[in-house]
């Protein structure tokens, strides 16, 4: 049986990207295609993604990641070349490496707790020539309590990293005051927002937009002021005892 190829985007992707107002430089799609080939090569040795159909890969992995671009570009225009983005729980690099493929001069940190996944991310960023991508093999709670990392990122992204009341404690402490958290969520996003109201209140953050995508929702969270020093709690606590 012939192995599926992921390097070339299907026509449906081009149409969906155009409909979303997403445009590309000549090398962007080549870089994304190369990333997908590396992702699926590594997927034979570790669990990075269960999606195997190329059309679905470009729709659910690539297009969903690229739907974050309007907020990224708006923040870049506001902050300038010093803007920093961190992708929490980056896994196979979604959405962080996809964003890096189309914004290669943006400073992006990929945060991943699993060592072999972190190594894949570092090797892939190097293979793609993404010199401004850094990989942190660490926990979000540890990063969020580090004075150098805490509140130093203008945008924090996350995809499939647990319910919002847990995710908020992982991500909001890393966001710069007036920064944004962009969470890619499924169809139950509204219910998660309701459950996370108290957590967001305690973290001095609020949901400012819920943007529909072809597969779910993007929850846009704005950080209103610095997070109390209590948060994030020690490693494992946000998951064991979500804020309520």
Backbone as CSV, one residue per row, in Angstrom:
resi,resn,N_x,N_y,N_z,CA_x,CA_y,CA_z,C_x,C_y,C_z
1,UNK,0.852,-1.202,0.000,0.000,0.000,0.000,0.887,1.251,0.000
2,UNK,0.527,2.229,-0.834,1.295,3.468,-0.906,1.032,4.325,0.328
3,UNK,2.102,4.798,0.940,1.965,5.673,2.101,1.399,7.027,1.666
4,UNK,0.504,7.610,2.468,-0.029,8.924,2.104,1.057,9.982,2.134
5,UNK,0.943,10.974,1.263,1.892,12.080,1.263,1.210,13.322,1.802
6,UNK,1.929,14.059,2.629,1.348,15.220,3.292,1.965,16.523,2.802
7,UNK,2.910,16.426,1.873,3.706,17.589,1.510,2.941,18.623,0.698
8,UNK,1.931,18.195,-0.053,1.222,19.108,-0.948,-0.185,19.377,-0.436
9,UNK,-0.553,20.633,-0.219,-1.901,20.920,0.281,-2.967,20.600,-0.758
10,UNK,-4.092,20.037,-0.342,-5.178,19.750,-1.281,-5.904,21.025,-1.701
11,UNK,-6.656,20.942,-2.777,-7.401,22.108,-3.266,-8.361,22.646,-2.207
12,UNK,-8.937,21.743,-1.426,-9.876,22.184,-0.388,-9.189,23.102,0.621
13,UNK,-7.912,22.854,0.888,-7.178,23.705,1.818,-6.994,25.100,1.242
14,UNK,-6.593,25.172,-0.025,-6.405,26.478,-0.667,-7.688,27.294,-0.616
15,UNK,-8.811,26.642,-0.886,-10.097,27.345,-0.884,-10.453,27.822,0.522
16,UNK,-10.246,26.954,1.519,-10.585,27.324,2.895,-9.684,28.439,3.406
17,UNK,-8.394,28.376,3.055,-7.460,29.421,3.495,-7.822,30.763,2.862
18,UNK,-8.153,30.730,1.581,-8.543,31.963,0.889,-9.807,32.545,1.501
19,UNK,-10.751,31.668,1.842,-11.999,32.118,2.458,-11.751,32.764,3.812
20,UNK,-10.734,32.280,4.521,-10.389,32.834,5.833,-9.481,34.047,5.731
21,UNK,-9.114,34.443,4.500,-8.258,35.607,4.305,-6.795,35.353,4.612
22,UNK,-6.379,34.080,4.584,-4.992,33.729,4.888,-4.194,33.677,3.591
23,UNK,-3.108,34.408,3.539,-2.248,34.423,2.360,-0.865,33.896,2.743
24,UNK,-0.105,33.468,1.733,1.174,32.832,1.989,2.271,33.429,1.124
25,UNK,3.481,33.471,1.685,4.670,33.724,0.886,4.995,32.438,0.123
26,UNK,5.821,32.536,-0.913,6.065,31.400,-1.800,6.610,30.180,-1.063
27,UNK,7.458,30.405,-0.045,8.086,29.270,0.626,7.298,28.741,1.818
28,UNK,6.228,29.436,2.226,5.491,29.040,3.426,4.917,27.629,3.321
29,UNK,4.211,27.354,2.230,3.565,26.053,2.093,4.585,24.943,1.913
30,UNK,5.703,25.230,1.264,6.768,24.229,1.156,7.299,23.869,2.536
31,UNK,7.459,24.898,3.376,7.978,24.665,4.716,6.978,23.861,5.547
32,UNK,5.687,24.201,5.432,4.658,23.444,6.152,4.621,21.999,5.676
33,UNK,4.695,21.792,4.350,4.696,20.442,3.809,5.867,19.620,4.321
34,UNK,7.036,20.242,4.395,8.216,19.559,4.918,8.025,19.226,6.397
35,UNK,7.454,20.148,7.144,7.167,19.883,8.552,6.232,18.680,8.705
36,UNK,5.184,18.625,7.897,4.240,17.507,8.003,4.912,16.179,7.679
37,UNK,5.789,16.164,6.695,6.512,14.932,6.378,7.368,14.494,7.567
38,UNK,8.029,15.440,8.215,8.840,15.119,9.395,7.954,14.651,10.558
39,UNK,6.807,15.293,10.706,5.869,14.925,11.770,5.407,13.485,11.606
40,UNK,5.038,13.127,10.384,4.492,11.784,10.181,5.577,10.719,10.114
41,UNK,6.780,11.098,9.781,7.894,10.164,9.904,8.140,9.845,11.379
42,UNK,8.156,10.873,12.216,8.357,10.671,13.657,7.164,9.974,14.299
43,UNK,5.976,10.153,13.712,4.770,9.561,14.270,4.815,8.028,14.246
44,UNK,5.669,7.463,13.402,5.824,6.007,13.376,6.615,5.506,14.583
45,UNK,7.280,6.418,15.296,8.101,6.039,16.443,7.544,6.548,17.772
46,UNK,6.685,7.538,17.719,6.060,8.069,18.936,4.672,8.576,18.586
47,UNK,3.832,8.704,19.601,2.439,9.107,19.372,2.333,10.630,19.322
48,UNK,2.278,11.176,18.108,2.162,12.621,17.938,0.794,13.031,17.410
49,UNK,0.168,12.195,16.585,-1.151,12.502,16.042,-1.804,11.214,15.555
50,UNK,-3.143,11.173,15.669,-3.894,10.006,15.195,-4.478,10.232,13.808
51,UNK,-4.425,11.441,13.314,-5.018,11.772,12.011,-4.072,11.328,10.895
52,UNK,-4.606,10.587,9.927,-3.765,10.041,8.861,-4.166,10.507,7.470
53,UNK,-5.379,10.975,7.315,-5.840,11.406,5.992,-5.242,12.772,5.649
54,UNK,-4.512,12.882,4.517,-3.836,14.152,4.196,-4.778,15.355,4.147
55,UNK,-5.964,15.188,3.587,-6.890,16.326,3.507,-7.308,16.774,4.905
56,UNK,-7.550,15.799,5.778,-7.927,16.124,7.150,-6.750,16.745,7.902
57,UNK,-5.543,16.273,7.595,-4.346,16.837,8.226,-4.226,18.325,7.917
58,UNK,-4.382,18.678,6.652,-4.272,20.096,6.262,-5.429,20.913,6.812
59,UNK,-6.587,20.300,6.998,-7.739,21.028,7.532,-7.651,21.168,9.046
60,UNK,-7.452,20.054,9.742,-7.536,20.063,11.205,-6.235,20.492,11.873
61,UNK,-5.118,20.173,11.274,-3.850,20.568,11.880,-3.389,21.937,11.380
62,UNK,-3.288,22.078,10.073,-2.692,23.296,9.513,-3.668,24.473,9.573
63,UNK,-4.853,24.297,9.016,-5.782,25.421,8.954,-6.216,25.871,10.346
64,UNK,-6.478,24.910,11.245,-6.841,25.289,12.608,-5.733,26.114,13.267
65,UNK,-4.483,25.731,13.036,-3.360,26.488,13.602,-3.282,27.883,13.008
66,UNK,-3.494,27.973,11.706,-3.376,29.260,11.020,-4.515,30.216,11.347
67,UNK,-5.620,29.711,11.895,-6.708,30.611,12.276,-6.303,31.536,13.420
68,UNK,-5.174,31.237,14.082,-4.679,32.121,15.144,-3.934,33.332,14.597
69,UNK,-3.609,33.302,13.313,-2.757,34.341,12.733,-3.280,35.768,12.899
70,UNK,-4.571,36.038,12.741,-5.007,37.442,12.878,-4.604,38.068,14.208
71,UNK,-4.711,37.320,15.295,-4.324,37.854,16.615,-2.807,37.973,16.720
72,UNK,-2.100,37.007,16.148,-0.641,37.056,16.156,-0.137,38.276,15.389
73,UNK,-0.690,38.489,14.207,-0.255,39.615,13.371,-0.632,40.951,14.000
74,UNK,-1.797,41.009,14.608,-2.213,42.255,15.266,-1.286,42.584,16.431
75,UNK,-0.911,41.559,17.188,0.000,41.789,18.310,1.385,42.177,17.799
76,UNK,1.831,41.574,16.709,3.139,41.937,16.135,3.164,43.400,15.714
77,UNK,2.078,43.840,15.150,2.008,45.246,14.727,2.056,46.174,15.940
78,UNK,1.462,45.736,17.027,1.411,46.544,18.249,2.760,46.552,18.977
79,UNK,3.391,45.375,19.092,4.604,45.231,19.903,5.871,45.450,19.090
80,UNK,5.856,44.988,17.847,7.051,45.104,17.013,7.913,43.858,17.088
81,UNK,9.195,44.022,16.773,10.090,42.872,16.637,10.378,42.165,17.954
82,UNK,10.048,42.789,19.074,10.295,42.165,20.373,9.149,41.276,20.847
83,UNK,8.124,41.122,20.037,7.004,40.276,20.431,7.447,38.836,20.634
84,UNK,6.901,38.211,21.686,7.241,36.817,22.005,5.970,35.985,22.113
85,UNK,6.043,34.758,21.611,4.918,33.816,21.652,5.405,32.516,22.260
86,UNK,4.579,31.902,23.105,4.888,30.583,23.646,3.718,29.651,23.379
87,UNK,4.034,28.439,22.927,3.036,27.413,22.660,3.135,26.380,23.772
88,UNK,2.100,26.300,24.612,2.119,25.454,25.805,1.603,24.055,25.463
89,UNK,2.356,23.041,25.853,1.981,21.670,25.523,2.066,21.424,24.039
90,UNK,3.182,21.790,23.445,3.296,21.845,21.982,3.194,20.483,21.320
91,UNK,3.554,19.405,22.017,3.394,18.065,21.450,4.194,17.880,20.176
92,UNK,3.471,17.693,19.065,4.123,17.566,17.764,4.392,18.896,17.086
93,UNK,4.055,20.007,17.769,4.326,21.325,17.198,3.118,22.079,16.719
94,UNK,1.951,21.705,17.236,0.708,22.350,16.810,0.111,23.145,17.966
95,UNK,-0.122,24.420,17.771,0.018,25.196,16.530,1.374,25.898,16.350
96,UNK,2.281,25.750,17.326,3.483,26.574,17.351,4.365,26.495,16.119
97,UNK,4.659,25.278,15.645,5.547,25.152,14.486,4.864,25.584,13.197
98,UNK,3.552,25.398,13.108,2.828,25.883,11.922,2.922,27.400,11.842
99,UNK,2.726,28.067,12.977,2.841,29.532,13.001,4.261,29.938,12.638
100,UNK,5.249,29.221,13.162,6.646,29.539,12.848,6.939,29.365,11.364
101,UNK,6.297,28.402,10.727,6.527,28.169,9.296,6.110,29.368,8.444
102,UNK,5.099,30.116,8.893,4.635,31.270,8.106,5.099,32.595,8.700
103,UNK,5.668,32.549,9.912,6.230,33.744,10.564,7.622,33.381,11.091
104,UNK,8.566,33.055,10.192,9.862,32.529,10.638,10.728,33.521,11.401
105,UNK,10.414,34.811,11.323,11.204,35.799,12.058,10.593,36.154,13.404
106,UNK,9.547,35.404,13.822,8.902,35.640,15.109,9.561,34.782,16.191
107,UNK,9.793,35.366,17.361,10.367,34.635,18.485,9.305,33.730,19.105
108,UNK,9.487,32.411,18.967,8.506,31.435,19.432,9.189,30.415,20.330
109,UNK,8.584,30.169,21.485,9.039,29.115,22.389,8.021,27.986,22.374
110,UNK,8.496,26.762,22.197,7.645,25.576,22.240,7.875,24.889,23.579
111,UNK,6.853,24.847,24.413,6.962,24.266,25.746,6.385,22.852,25.730
112,UNK,7.201,21.862,26.040,6.780,20.457,25.993,7.433,19.689,27.132
113,UNK,6.621,18.955,27.899,7.136,18.259,29.075,7.800,16.927,28.733
114,UNK,7.373,16.267,27.666,7.903,14.950,27.305,9.210,15.097,26.544
115,UNK,10.254,14.470,27.046,11.589,14.663,26.489,11.705,14.294,25.024
116,UNK,11.156,13.151,24.618,11.324,12.733,23.224,10.549,13.642,22.269
117,UNK,9.433,14.189,22.731,8.696,15.141,21.906,9.457,16.457,21.812
118,UNK,10.038,16.888,22.921,10.837,18.116,22.910,12.025,17.976,21.958
119,UNK,12.651,16.801,21.943,13.770,16.577,21.018,13.301,16.624,19.571
120,UNK,12.134,16.024,19.303,11.580,16.099,17.945,11.359,17.554,17.536
121,UNK,10.804,18.354,18.422,10.539,19.758,18.114,11.828,20.506,17.805
122,UNK,12.854,20.288,18.608,14.131,20.979,18.401,14.772,20.550,17.083
123,UNK,14.767,19.244,16.806,15.358,18.740,15.568,14.583,19.234,14.346
124,UNK,13.269,19.306,14.457,12.447,19.749,13.336,12.642,21.230,13.067
125,UNK,12.671,22.033,14.123,12.906,23.470,13.951,14.242,23.714,13.270
126,UNK,15.263,22.944,13.657,16.580,23.092,13.040,16.536,22.665,11.576
127,UNK,15.862,21.553,11.282,15.782,21.051,9.908,15.062,22.036,8.996
128,UNK,14.109,22.777,9.547,13.336,23.747,8.767,13.998,25.121,8.721
129,UNK,15.129,25.262,9.398,15.817,26.545,9.403,15.113,27.617,10.216
130,UNK,14.330,27.200,11.216,13.576,28.151,12.039,14.446,28.565,13.225
131,UNK,15.317,29.532,12.977,16.340,29.906,13.951,15.785,30.634,15.171
132,UNK,14.585,31.184,15.071,14.025,31.936,16.200,13.074,31.085,17.047
133,UNK,13.018,29.790,16.746,12.228,28.861,17.564,13.127,28.266,18.642
134,UNK,12.670,28.341,19.886,13.347,27.708,21.009,12.428,26.642,21.603
135,UNK,13.001,25.585,22.132,12.227,24.511,22.744,12.575,24.435,24.224
136,UNK,11.552,24.425,25.071,11.736,24.297,26.515,11.137,22.970,26.959
137,UNK,11.986,22.067,27.444,11.518,20.779,27.968,11.256,20.978,29.466
138,UNK,10.028,21.420,29.778,9.719,21.842,31.145,8.222,21.752,31.371
139,UNK,7.798,22.039,32.587,6.378,22.088,32.947,5.911,23.535,32.942
140,UNK,4.641,23.710,32.582,4.071,25.063,32.545,4.075,25.695,33.931
141,UNK,3.831,24.883,34.976,3.822,25.435,36.328,5.208,25.968,36.701
142,UNK,6.248,25.237,36.312,7.619,25.669,36.614,7.970,26.938,35.836
143,UNK,7.633,26.954,34.563,7.900,28.143,33.739,7.149,29.351,34.287
144,UNK,5.902,29.130,34.701,5.079,30.232,35.181,5.556,30.826,36.489
145,UNK,6.368,30.073,37.246,6.909,30.571,38.517,8.331,31.112,38.370
146,UNK,8.894,30.934,37.192,10.242,31.439,36.912,10.161,32.937,36.635
147,UNK,10.843,33.774,37.420,10.741,35.228,37.226,11.149,35.686,35.832
148,UNK,12.025,34.936,35.170,12.452,35.316,33.822,11.356,35.033,32.793
149,UNK,10.609,33.949,32.993,9.589,33.534,32.030,8.206,34.094,32.357
150,UNK,7.927,34.252,33.620,6.599,34.685,34.058,6.232,36.029,33.436
151,UNK,5.036,36.098,32.886,4.468,37.326,32.334,5.375,37.968,31.283
152,UNK,6.047,37.135,30.482,6.988,37.672,29.497,6.577,37.403,28.051
153,UNK,5.433,36.750,27.841,4.993,36.405,26.482,3.742,37.202,26.107
154,UNK,3.771,37.778,24.929,2.643,38.603,24.494,1.471,37.757,24.019
155,UNK,1.756,36.559,23.499,0.714,35.619,23.123,1.102,34.235,23.629
156,UNK,0.123,33.562,24.244,0.280,32.181,24.683,-0.747,31.349,23.924
157,UNK,-0.291,30.301,23.239,-1.202,29.433,22.497,-1.241,28.052,23.140
158,UNK,-2.356,27.343,22.921,-2.492,25.986,23.447,-3.563,25.250,22.652
159,UNK,-3.317,23.979,22.455,-4.262,23.123,21.724,-4.289,21.761,22.403
160,UNK,-5.492,21.326,22.779,-5.670,20.000,23.388,-4.804,19.815,24.630
161,UNK,-4.884,20.768,25.570,-4.070,20.700,26.795,-4.968,20.688,28.030
162,UNK,-6.101,20.024,27.964,-6.966,19.915,29.128,-8.069,20.947,29.158
163,UNK,-9.015,20.812,30.128,-10.139,21.738,30.233,-9.672,23.152,30.563
164,UNK,-10.481,24.126,30.212,-10.074,25.531,30.298,-9.755,25.969,31.718
165,UNK,-10.455,25.432,32.717,-10.166,25.862,34.098,-8.791,25.385,34.553
166,UNK,-8.257,24.314,33.937,-6.894,23.862,34.194,-5.909,24.602,33.285
167,UNK,-6.263,24.664,32.015,-5.403,25.321,31.024,-5.112,26.778,31.396
168,UNK,-6.111,27.454,31.952,-5.932,28.862,32.305,-4.786,29.050,33.298
169,UNK,-4.679,28.134,34.266,-3.612,28.279,35.258,-2.244,27.959,34.661
170,UNK,-2.215,27.133,33.630,-0.965,26.868,32.922,-0.504,28.065,32.094
171,UNK,-1.459,28.761,31.484,-1.119,29.725,30.439,-1.133,31.186,30.880
172,UNK,-2.125,31.595,31.644,-2.272,33.016,31.980,-1.050,33.573,32.716
173,UNK,-0.436,32.834,33.673,0.753,33.389,34.335,1.916,33.667,33.388
174,UNK,1.967,32.990,32.245,3.043,33.224,31.278,2.786,34.454,30.412
175,UNK,1.541,34.886,30.345,1.178,36.000,29.463,1.575,37.340,30.067
176,UNK,2.067,38.191,29.218,2.377,39.571,29.593,1.082,40.277,29.979
177,UNK,1.099,41.193,30.962,-0.094,42.005,31.204,-0.549,42.657,29.897
178,UNK,-1.819,42.571,29.619,-2.409,43.003,28.349,-2.113,42.018,27.208
179,UNK,-1.542,40.860,27.543,-1.310,39.836,26.538,-2.540,38.973,26.326
180,UNK,-2.430,38.029,25.397,-3.550,37.167,25.040,-3.183,35.705,25.202
181,UNK,-4.176,34.914,25.584,-4.098,33.459,25.509,-5.068,33.025,24.408
182,UNK,-4.578,32.250,23.450,-5.399,31.741,22.351,-5.500,30.236,22.506
183,UNK,-6.683,29.747,22.882,-6.888,28.325,23.132,-7.750,27.730,22.025
184,UNK,-7.203,26.740,21.327,-7.974,26.027,20.302,-8.769,24.934,21.003
185,UNK,-10.081,25.003,20.886,-10.970,24.098,21.607,-11.967,23.447,20.658
186,UNK,-12.661,22.432,21.165,-13.675,21.736,20.384,-15.045,22.374,20.528
187,UNK,-16.050,21.593,20.204,-17.420,22.110,20.160,-17.985,22.437,21.541
188,UNK,-17.354,21.938,22.615,-17.861,22.177,23.971,-17.197,23.392,24.620
189,UNK,-16.658,24.274,23.801,-15.912,25.428,24.321,-16.758,26.279,25.267
190,UNK,-18.010,26.516,24.908,-18.851,27.391,25.733,-19.050,26.816,27.129
191,UNK,-19.223,25.500,27.220,-19.388,24.864,28.526,-18.104,24.988,29.347
192,UNK,-16.956,24.861,28.686,-15.676,25.011,29.389,-15.497,26.435,29.904
193,UNK,-15.940,27.408,29.113,-15.840,28.804,29.546,-16.662,29.022,30.810
194,UNK,-17.851,28.459,30.843,-18.721,28.600,32.016,-18.047,28.000,33.246
195,UNK,-17.436,26.827,33.093,-16.775,26.160,34.216,-15.507,26.899,34.662
196,UNK,-14.937,27.691,33.770,-13.662,28.358,34.066,-13.823,29.784,34.573
197,UNK,-15.048,30.245,34.766,-15.256,31.650,35.142,-14.508,32.037,36.414
198,UNK,-14.585,31.218,37.443,-13.932,31.549,38.704,-12.413,31.475,38.569
199,UNK,-11.936,30.487,37.800,-10.493,30.372,37.588,-9.957,31.619,36.895
200,UNK,-10.642,32.057,35.866,-10.199,33.242,35.137,-10.251,34.487,36.023
201,UNK,-11.289,34.577,36.854,-11.407,35.713,37.776,-10.214,35.754,38.730
202,UNK,-9.845,34.581,39.283,-8.723,34.521,40.224,-7.393,34.829,39.541
203,UNK,-7.321,34.556,38.243,-6.086,34.788,37.495,-6.056,36.169,36.835
204,UNK,-7.096,36.986,37.080,-7.187,38.337,36.532,-7.215,38.328,34.996
205,UNK,-8.029,37.430,34.462,-8.162,37.309,33.010,-9.634,37.142,32.652
206,UNK,-9.939,37.347,31.378,-11.334,37.224,30.947,-11.397,36.827,29.478
207,UNK,-12.468,36.113,29.126,-12.699,35.736,27.734,-13.248,36.954,26.993
208,UNK,-12.585,37.324,25.898,-13.025,38.498,25.140,-13.615,38.136,23.777
209,UNK,-13.416,36.885,23.341,-13.986,36.463,22.054,-13.982,34.945,21.978
210,UNK,-14.968,34.425,21.243,-15.019,33.000,20.902,-15.216,32.930,19.400
211,UNK,-14.193,32.460,18.704,-14.200,32.494,17.242,-14.421,31.091,16.692
212,UNK,-15.489,30.882,15.900,-15.738,29.538,15.359,-14.730,29.162,14.279
213,UNK,-14.351,27.887,14.251,-13.514,27.337,13.190,-14.265,26.170,12.553
214,UNK,-13.647,25.545,11.559,-14.308,24.422,10.895,-14.432,23.210,11.805
215,UNK,-13.623,23.142,12.847,-13.636,21.970,13.726,-13.954,22.294,15.186
216,UNK,-14.113,23.555,15.545,-14.383,23.889,16.935,-14.425,25.381,17.177
217,UNK,-13.672,25.827,18.182,-13.681,27.237,18.571,-12.267,27.678,18.963
218,UNK,-11.998,28.967,18.780,-10.828,29.597,19.375,-11.329,30.477,20.506
219,UNK,-10.852,30.214,21.712,-11.195,31.046,22.862,-10.074,32.062,23.047
220,UNK,-10.441,33.331,23.002,-9.472,34.412,23.155,-9.593,34.972,24.576
221,UNK,-8.532,34.858,25.333,-8.508,35.305,26.719,-7.547,36.480,26.844
222,UNK,-8.022,37.536,27.459,-7.179,38.718,27.686,-6.760,38.762,29.144
223,UNK,-5.476,39.016,29.350,-4.968,39.168,30.713,-5.105,40.633,31.101
224,UNK,-5.830,40.886,32.175,-6.171,42.259,32.530,-5.116,42.943,33.398
225,UNK,-4.440,42.171,34.246,-3.396,42.710,35.121,-2.577,41.538,35.656
226,UNK,-1.465,41.809,36.343,-0.610,40.710,36.797,-1.353,39.671,37.634
227,UNK,-0.920,38.421,37.496,-1.513,37.306,38.228,-1.008,37.309,39.666
228,UNK,-1.868,37.009,40.655,-1.388,36.893,42.041,-0.233,35.896,42.146
229,UNK,0.705,36.167,43.054,1.914,35.348,43.172,1.617,33.892,43.508
230,UNK,0.445,33.614,44.028,0.058,32.250,44.378,0.016,31.331,43.155
231,UNK,-0.239,31.910,41.987,-0.438,31.100,40.782,0.713,31.260,39.788
232,UNK,1.060,30.194,39.059,0.472,28.860,39.155,0.933,28.147,40.412
233,UNK,0.100,27.226,40.875,0.470,26.424,42.025,1.550,25.397,41.636
234,UNK,1.938,24.572,42.594,3.012,23.606,42.364,2.644,22.615,41.259
235,UNK,3.662,21.980,40.707,3.471,21.027,39.607,2.423,19.980,39.977
236,UNK,1.442,19.826,39.104,0.386,18.837,39.285,-0.856,19.353,39.970
237,UNK,-0.740,20.426,40.744,-1.891,20.939,41.487,-3.014,21.454,40.589
238,UNK,-2.717,22.205,39.513,-3.826,22.685,38.670,-4.701,21.549,38.136
239,UNK,-4.088,20.419,37.784,-4.858,19.291,37.270,-5.568,18.542,38.397
240,UNK,-4.902,18.376,39.528,-5.500,17.647,40.657,-6.651,18.416,41.267
241,UNK,-6.495,19.717,41.415,-7.514,20.553,42.056,-7.747,21.812,41.228
242,UNK,-8.516,21.704,40.135,-8.770,22.883,39.294,-9.376,24.030,40.094
243,UNK,-9.011,25.235,39.756,-9.539,26.415,40.435,-11.059,26.480,40.281
244,UNK,-11.739,26.813,41.372,-13.208,26.992,41.300,-13.623,28.111,42.231
